[in-house]
Amino acid sequence: MMRRQRLKDHQQEQHLFRVRIIIATVVAALLLGLLGVRLTYLQVVNHSHFATLSQNNRVRIEALPPPRGLIFDRHGVVIAENRPSHQLELIPEQVRDLEDTLARLGELIRLEPQDLERIQRGLRTSRRFNNVAVKSNLSDEEIALFALNRHLFPGVDLYARPARHYPYGASLAHVLGYMGRINENELQRIDRRNYAGTMHIGKTGVERFYEDKLHGQVGLRRVEANVQGRVLRTLEEQPPISGQDITLTIDVTLQLAAEQALGQSAGAVVALDPRNGEVLAMVSTPSFDPGLFFHGIPQHTYSELMSHPRRPLFNRVLAGQYPPGSTLKPVLALGGLEHELIVPSRSMYTPGYYQLPNYSRRFRDWTYHGWVNMDEAIARSSDVYFYDLGHRMGIDRMSEFFGLFGIGEATGIDLLGERRGVLPSRAWKRQAMGESWFPAETIIAAIGQGYMLTTPLQLASITATLAMRGQRVTPHLLKSHETDMDLPSSERGRNGLQPVTVRRDSLWDPIIEAMVNTMHQPYGTAFRTGRDALYQMAGKTGTAQVFGLAEDEEYDEELVPEKLRDHALFVGFAPADDPRIAVAVIVENGGSGGRVAAPIARQVVDAYLLGDGS
């Protein structure tokens, strides 16, 4: 069998080889050309854009918020501190699809509508490279859940941030105030650079008033991060400067004692050191938990606080304006002595009512007193005696003398939101109401009723002035801070206030003696409170009407709705011969000042002079 032999065609093979070489060369040239075009596009045409992106992906500048200063009471007890809290935050420029990311986060961690609103607000007010809080104060379960799924959320991470903590909770809420998230209005007034990385600011109380001292100075850090935003290393760091620690004049032990004495009543207690104006205790009840506001208070909780009939958010010490009632009788008696309208030993018959000349209406006393001199009129709290004194003094001299004690003026305490009260006069009524003054209004003002209004803080300040025989001091809460340790607190209280001066210093003696007799003589309205005291106390009770009674109406506490019952008041200081504490108490709708308010003041003074607070 013959085998066929295939003959090679060398010429054809060479041609095929050349064709393949040419095709390969053309393809290689095209690829190299495309590569060159792409390199030119990246390196030349878009060099600036991609260089910037590359740098941002590699190096990032982070703000380092400063630790907030701590707050101590006068004995060094911490009353506001910082504790770590885990917070979920996102960096907008590193999140590809923000809406999708938030939706998926909501499946892991519950986000309330107010959380989403706050996130959107943060996105509007922050730069794209700044962190925006998603949710704070995460639970251990939430932390663990996110940690497991962290790789699914580029640009979102957990951070340990300091959170404000108040160890005494509601007990000091109206003194310290609270902190909350910075809102758009606050952004307009703060130094944004110094608040970079800070999401909270003092809203009320000491936290607000001393914000500049407590906040500190922001720091900066340059870090290298990968494309997911994870920090790889720190390149440079300028550490923050911590806020200053401050010490308040508050005695937290006395504060708790005052709060306990006030109990469940709505009211206020203020205790001052009359020698220098230091506020020893400042209680307003009911109160609230200031920690609720730091992490974002739930809407339903806030609504409950706002609509509560006893108004727990209302600071009664600073903003509560009440008729002072009979607590102003010692001041008016001093005015009567100064203008030589009364003689302490001279008695006056008080039949239980007072009638102005040419007036048919009788102004009734709270009880029948008979013959009383000035001492008995103060200690027994005779209205008729002071109706007559007020009538003879007249509203002009009365208003001027009350004004010497600061009635109608803010005390100047280092807190915001203080009300001035009302010191009625002819000019005040004309300006405020466009009406003339009537004689009957003068005698009503003489017993601290009518248009007369004071705050509990004003009453404490007036009492301190009585205790110090005319020396006035400004109530204040700041005792010292880190850069001002050498300034004595007594100097803070002397703020250029003019002292109350009278013709003779001896005029103060019978006034203070009458206040002592109020506490320690059987005819005094606070005798039950003061009779077993281990020190001598000077005081004055007050019972202020909430509504006016007609001439023929009788006040019966049992028949009157609680909200229309009289306010119970008391002012006092101790020891009477060497005052170290002045107190003002008001119990809203509490009834009798001697029965309700005076025992509260006694507990506060006992705690200070006989307890650990001394």
Secondary structure, DSSP 8 states (H G I E B T S, - for coil): ---------HHHHHHHHHHHHHHHHHHHHHHHHHHHHHHHIIIIITHHHHHHHHHHHHEEEEEE------EE-TTS-EEEEEEEEEEEEE-GGG-S-HHHHHHHHHHHS---HHHHHHHHHHHHHS-TTS-EEEE-S--HHHHHHHHHTGGG-TTEEEEEEEEEE-TTGGGGHHHH--EEE--HHHHHHS-TTTTTT--EEE-SHHHHHTHHHHH-B-EEEEEEE-TT--EEEEEEEE--B----EEES--HHHHHHHHHHHTTSSEEEEEE-TTT-BEEEEEEES---GGGGTS---HHHHHHHHH-TT-TT--HHHH--B--GGGGHHHHHHHHHHTT---TT--EEE-SEEE-TT---EEE-SS--EEE-HHHHHHHT-HHHHHHHHHHHHHHHHHHHHHHTTTTS----SSS-----B---HHHHHHHHS----HHHHHHHHTT-TT-BB-HHHHHHHHHHHHTTT-----B-EEEETT-TTS-HHHHH-SS------S-GGGHHHHHHHHHHHHHSTTSTTHHHHTT-SS--EEEEEEE-SS---TT----GGGS-GGGS-EEEEEEEESTTS--EEEEEEETT---IIIIIHHHHHHHHHHHHTSTT-
